[in-house]
Amino acid sequence: MTEMAPVGKGGGPTPFVNSFDHPQVGSFRYNTSQAGSPVVLCYGTQRVTVNLLEFWNFTGSAGGKGGKGLGGGGGKKGSANQQYAVDVAMGICQGPVSFTGSVYGNSSGNRIWANDGVANGLGQVGLNGYAGNDGQAPDPVFASSDPNQPVVGYSGTCYATGTPLQLGSSPAMPNISFEITGFAAGSAGTAFPNDARPDQIVTDLLTDPRYGAGFPPGNLDAAAIADWGNYCQAAGLAMSLLLDRQQPAARWIEEVADLTVSAVVWSGNVLRIIPYGDQALSAYGAGWSPNLTWQYSLGDGDFLSWGKGGDSDDPVLLTRSDPAQATNWLSLEYMDANNSYNPQIIATFDQGLIDQYGLRTEPSIQAHEFTNPTSTAISAQLQLQRKAYVRNTYQFKLGWRYALLEPMDIVLITDATLGLVAAPVRVTQIEEDDNGELTVTAEEIPGLTP
């Protein structure tokens, strides 16, 4: 529990909005007061809107000079001007987290927004912060208000109280949100001190015994997940993920994997996440080397017939996307931490392809897992490279003796009809029919030689 309630003139906390800088464009967020709403999970550092838990002891008193309150409204001069205050408790997210991460150069503490104003640190605005530890004590003002009534300490939930919260001349609660330093913040390396490594996000989300998805830790390939984490750090893919809506855990993980240009794979009864990267990386305090070991060298003696006659008698079927239709301009929407976590667009493009085929775009990809422009730009570039240059897809059938093949494995294929000689391809999909025959889909790996 952290008590931060400076006393102003008249014995009350300092009015909230008097501590704010000038308004921030687009920084408005809506509060809620909803029973049964999901408890937000915050990884890295994010902006979290509150859910009102308690609202009582609303008071109004005559003010002599008017002024501004928490909502930002100014009052007229005169003794009839009312100044309002209320005792409130505002739920924020799953704890324990921190209000004082000193992020983005704010040494006095994380930012707090009310309507369109912003301040740094709880101490500047007369609020009390509770990190969300198990068994945390209730707010002392709430506890002393009625000794005969039980008071909730909201064990395990990060929340803030105003005791009282000065509203100024407006009798309405402002829309408040907090910058929270959440789980795994700082794990992405010194270049991204406020963000989290994606592997730590996924591991915690799946296996935490309190709020996780109930995934058995023994079914998570820890070595493969850590290798993916090294790849993300070396590539500069640092995230701050806010789980603020109800969505299956599998969907969250799929979003994270897509933005890091990786694939989620089941290997037997264990879950892995494997990057598509094929070049060694060393940056941001980490190093990573791809596993490019091929599993099988396949030729005419290994492929099964399609058994349909015509072109389908060719053992390897090739599908090539039209390069003239390939995306050459890609944009991602991220939550810019330096601009009050408002959505911003970063675009990347391939000028050579634009000059050759004209501009080919697609709708912006939502990448709200990113809050810094560096990681967003890297993700956009990696995704664009796959869309623009991975064009050949192969399909072939194999017998049951290749049942150990898995998606993301690399094999060499030789096919005279297509002019392929020990060409390395990456398996992306395997389907088994009733006869135990495997239909394998694979993609080219541009620039890789066996």
VENBELHU-V175918 format. One line per field, one symbol per residue. ss: DSSP state (a for helix, b for strand, c for the rest). psi: psi as a letter, one per 30 degrees, with the letter a starting at -180 (. if undefined). A space follows every 10 residues. Layout:
ss = ???
psi = ???
This chain:
ss = cbccccbcaa acbccaaaac cccccccccc cbcccccccc bbbcbbbbbc bbbbbbbbbb bbbccccbcc cccbcccccc bbbbbbbbbb bbbbcccbcc ccaaaccccc bbbbccbbbb caaacccbbb ccccccccca aaaaaccccc ccccccbbbb bbbbbbbbcc cccccbbbbb bcbcccccca aacccbbaaa aaaaaaaccc ccccccaaab caaaaaaaaa aaaaaccbbc cbbcccccaa aaaaaaaaac cbbbbbbccb bbbbbccccc bbbccbbbcc cccbbbbbcc cccbccccca aaacccbbbb ccaaacccbb bbbbbbaaac cbbbbbbbbc aaaaaaaccc bcccbbcccc ccaaaaaaaa aaaaaaaaac cbbbbbbbca aacccccccb bbbbbccccb bbbbbbbbbb bbcccccbbb bbbbcccccc
psi = kjkjikkakg gllkkeffgl alkkkggklk llikkglkkk kjkbklkkkl jkekjlhklk lkkegaakae fgkkllklff kkklllklkj kdlklkakfh fhlhgiffll lkkjcglklj keffghlkkj fhlkgkklke eeefejffkk kkfhkfkkll ljiljkfbgk gkkljklkjk jakgkffglf fiffllkeee eeeeeefkfe glggkkefgk jeeeeeeeee eeeffgiklj kjiglkkkee eeeeeeeefg hlkkkkjcgk klkklfkgkk kjlhglkkkl jgkkeljkae ffklkfgflb fffkfkkkkk ljfffkkgjk kkkljjefhg hlklkkkllj eeeeeeflkj lllkkkhffk gkfeeeeeee eeeeeeeefj fkkkklkllf fgffklkflk lkkkjeefgk jhkklkkfkk kkafggkkjk kllljkfkk.
